[in-house]
Amino acid sequence: MAIFPSKASQNISSINRVVRKHPSLFGIPFLILMVGASFGLSTFTQTRYDLHDKKVKFVNKEQELNLDKNRKKFDIREEYFRLNAASDEHWENKRIPRPAGLPEWGVPPTEPPSQSNTK
């Protein structure tokens, strides 16, 4: 069997000693790198979305003229009457039967029941 030395921590490099003594020397540059990369990549992503928007919104003259060719003029009164006629066709007025012994227009509410156990 091999015998391991009891003082293995003496072989620590100088970089390890500095990082153990001052851990912020590793953490702060890492955070600066992450934040800087985020700002750097934001310009690339913005360019990507701008190009996509430009492709979607671009309509040439021929397409624009075809859109207006067969369009009917909008008249608010015509729309009002059309919607009114459509809403009148699909419903039926049904009266809900009242419980037995209840008059046509109802009765005033009765007194609330007394509470004997208030604990």
Phi, psi and omega in degrees: 000146180276146179256125179270142179291145183282340181248069181282339183284353179284343182268026180283135180287167182292328179294318179297320179296318182292318181292324177292325181283320181231084182294341180291341178295336176266321186288317184294313177297327178296314179295320178298319178297317181294315180293317178297319178295323178298314178294322179294319181285338181296327178293321178294318180293323178297319178298319179300312182291326177296317179296320178296318177299319181296321179293320184288321186275348185283120176233126181279173185298320182297317178294322180295319179292323178293332179292322183274349188296307186256022183279135177270144178294144181270129177233119185295325180293320179297319178295320179299312181292324179294317179290324177296316181295322181290323182285335181284341187278335194251025177217159181222135181280116179239133178272135179275130181294139179276156177297156182297137177085000180265128180294170186304314185258013176084178180233157176295153181295147179278170179292145179295149180295144181286145180258109182277327179259099182258009183274000000 
